[in-house]
Amino acid sequence: MTRLTHLLLGSLAVLSTNAAAVLDLIPSNFDSVVLSSGKPALVEFFAPWCGHCKTLAPVYEELAKGYEWAEDKLVIGKVDADEHKELGKKFGVQGFPTLKWFDGKGGKPEDYNSGRDLESLTEFIKGKTGLKPKVKKSLPSAVEMLDDKTFKTEIGGDKSVLVAITAPWCGHCKKLAPVWETLALDFALEPNVLVAKIDAEAPDAKATAQDLGVTSYPTIKYFPAGSSTPVDYTGGRSEADLVAYLNEQAGTHRAVGGGLDAKAGTVAALDALVEKFNAGQAIDTITKEVTKAAQGAKDKYAEYYVKVFAKLAKSEGYAQKELSRLDGILKRGGLAPEKKDDVTIRRNILSLFGAKTGGKEEL
């Protein structure tokens, strides 16, 4: 549980690192940012339809992120030369991608002719400026990356799996990425739910994407527990949409943000007995029925109903006092995710017993 808690807390920081680091350059800002800013600039001229440009895009973004600390000393930008043809023509761009180095003082740009890998690009900038990138330590992702091998082991087992098939160059996939990370965090404490991804262009996952018949990105498919037959997801791509879908399909009760909804942990058969108690049926009779029903229930918190009735037999105000205590704990915050779930479920069950009243807190 310690590792999972670390993952939940640590991964929250991942969500703040998804903003694009490469500066978009257009005719209205190109001269001031690139030609006369006094800062050197590496500029990529690209076209959205260009395959080589799509391959370079994630590498170029990673390069820019490494130099975010030096934004007052260096510009790393890109020009959509298909849309802004005048800029491409001005600097003699004839193919894509074309990278050029500008000195920031109005001098003639220099063509970049080295490799398009991260190491080559970094070495070029270091050679020109002496600046070194500062790479932020990667935080663990809550999303499970599946390849051809792990797909076969995870699908069809005891987990319900929602998987996004993506491509590194896909703009819609990049937009989905932070939402998908958040969704995985929302369900991180659900042992039988897996939020996963497949990189359709990765050598060790391409075959799986092809077998699934994926022709556009992102494609989202749901695999019910015990089944290798996918269900196409065609709903909205907001966190709320995806949380609602997974809850409906997997029988979970997660809320947006990763908490639990008001029905989490409750047991319908036992809730009906609580209603009978609230309606005035004798506690001795109800306690016997609840104990019997709980023995046959597979739900984790069925025994908690038995405990509450046992406490009520000794103290009529127990449910309201305990509910008040748990509300205080949740209000104070600072709970580990697993503990917060436990307190929330107990609160859900206690709330079935009537209105809240004040009570002394106990640890």
CORGIMO-V920226 format. One line per field, one symbol per residue. phi: phi as a letter, one per 40 degrees, with the letter a starting at -180 (. if undefined). psi: psi as a letter, one per 30 degrees, with the letter a starting at -180 (. if undefined). burial: + if it has 9 or more other ideal C-beta (glycine too) atoms within 8 Angstrom, else -. Layout:
phi=???
psi=???
burial=???
This chain:
phi=.ccccccccccdccccbcccccccbbdcbccccbcbcgbcabbbbbbdccccccccdcccccdcccbdcbccbabbbabccccbcccccdbgcbabcbbbbbcgbgcccbccbccbccccccccccccbgcbcbcccccccccccbbdccdccccgccbcbbbbcbbcccccccccdccccccccdbccccbbbbbbbccbcdcbdccccccgcbabcbbbbbcdgbbccbccbccbcdcccccccdcccgcbcbdhgcbcccdgcbdccccccccccchcdccccdccccccccccccdccccdcccccccccadcdccccccccdcccccggccdccccccccccdccccchccbcaccbc
psi=feeeeeeeeefefefggfkkfkkkkleffeeeeeegffklkkkkjlkffkeeeeefeeeeeeeeefgefhfffkkjllkjfeeifeeeeeghkflkkkkkkkfggglklkkkgalgleeeeeeeeeeefgkkljkkkkkkkfkkkkaeefeffekgbgkkkjkkjlkffkeeeeefeeeeeeeeeegfgjfgkkjllkjffkegfeeeeeefgkflkkkkkkjlkgkgjlkkkgalgleeeeeeeeeeefglhllkffaklffkfljeeeeeeeeeeffgkkeeeeeeeeeeeeefkfkegefeeeeeeeeeffjegeeeeeeeeeeeeeeeagkkeeeeeeeeeeeeeeffgalklllkkk.
burial=---+++++-++--++-----+++-+----+--+++-+-+++++++++--+-++++++-++++++++++-----+++++++++-+--++--+-+--+++++++-+----+--+---+---+++++++--+-+---------++++++++-++--++---++++++++++++--+--+++++++++++++++--++++++++-+--++-++--+-+--+++++++-+-----+-+-----+-+++-+++-++-++++--+-++--++++--++-++++++----+--++-+++-++--+---++-+++-+++++-----+++++++++++++----+-++-++-+++++++++++-----+----
